[in-house]
Amino acid sequence: MSAEDLEKYETEMELSLYREYRDIVRQFTYVVETERRFYLANTVELLPRNIDGEVYFELRMSDAWVWDMYRPARFVKNVRVLTFKDVNIEELEQPELGLPETGPFGR
């Protein structure tokens, strides 16, 4: 496999991963970013830990999706991450659910 073939393969994998993300993002409540991974999750718990003056974070997530193109199964029931680095957690805005004012054929 040439370097060009490998680059083309990785580009296709990244595009496929982006499409998967775009299709499933609305099923999740949180976006979580660590120094190594990007996650979507419905439950997130961040626990600061201190051992002998060293502070680190324990991050627990459930019902999660992992942004990793080399991972065959990206949906994960439970995730536990230990890190000394920053963790960014954002709550996704959920669109209001409601009935459309007009039906598919008008009123």
N, C-alpha and C positions, 0 to 999 in steps of 0.2 A: 504494500500500500504506500503510495507516494505521500509526500507532505501535503500536496494539494488535495488529494483524496481525503486525507485525514481532516484537513481544515473544512472541506465541504461537508463531511459527515458531522463534525461538531457544530457547524452552523445549522444544519438541518435538525440536529437534536435540540439545540437551543430554541429554534423556532417552534418546534413541536412542544417543548416544555412551556414556552410562553403561551401558546394556544391552550394548553391544558390549564394553566393558571387562569387565563382569562375566562374559561368556561366554568371554573369551580369557585372562584374567589367569593362570590355572593353567598356561598354556603357557610362561610366562616365569619367569626366575630372579630378576631384579632389578626394583625400582622405582627410578626415577631422577627427581629433581626439580631443575630449574634455576629461575632467576628468570623464565624465559619459557615453559617447557614442562614437561610431565609425560610420562615415557616408561616403557614396560615393555621390558626387553631381556634377552637371554640371555648376552651378553658385554658387560662394561663395563670400561673402562680410564680412569683419571683420572691425568693427567700435569700436575704443577705446572710452570709455565714462569716464567722470570725474564729480562726484557729491560730493561737499564738501571735496575735496582732496582724495576721494576714487575712484580708477581707476577700471573699469570693462570693459568687452568686450561684444559687441552685435554682434552675429554671425548670418548672414542670408544666407540661402541656398535655392536653388530651384532645382526641378527635382532631388530629393534625395532618397537614400536608407539607412535605418537605421539598424545597426547590433544590433539586440535585439531579442533573441529567444522567448521571451514572448509576443512579439507584433504580432498580427495576420496579419496586413497589414504593410509591411516594406517600400513600395514605398510611398513617401510623396511629394506632389506638392511644398509646402513651409514649411521651418523650421526656427524658430527663437530661438536662445539660448542666455541666459544671463549668464555670468560666471565671477568669480573673478580669475579663474585658467588659466593655459596656454592653448592655442589652437594651434594645429599643423595642417598646411595646406600644402599638397604636390600635385603638379600637376603630374598626371599619364602620362607616356610616351605612346604616341599613335603610334601604328605600321603604317608604311607607307602603304597606299592602292595602289595597282597596279595590273596589269594583270600578271598572271603567265607566265613564259617564255615558258612552254609547256602545252598542254592541258591534260586532264585526261588520254588520250590514247597515249600520246607522239605526235611527229610531224613527 
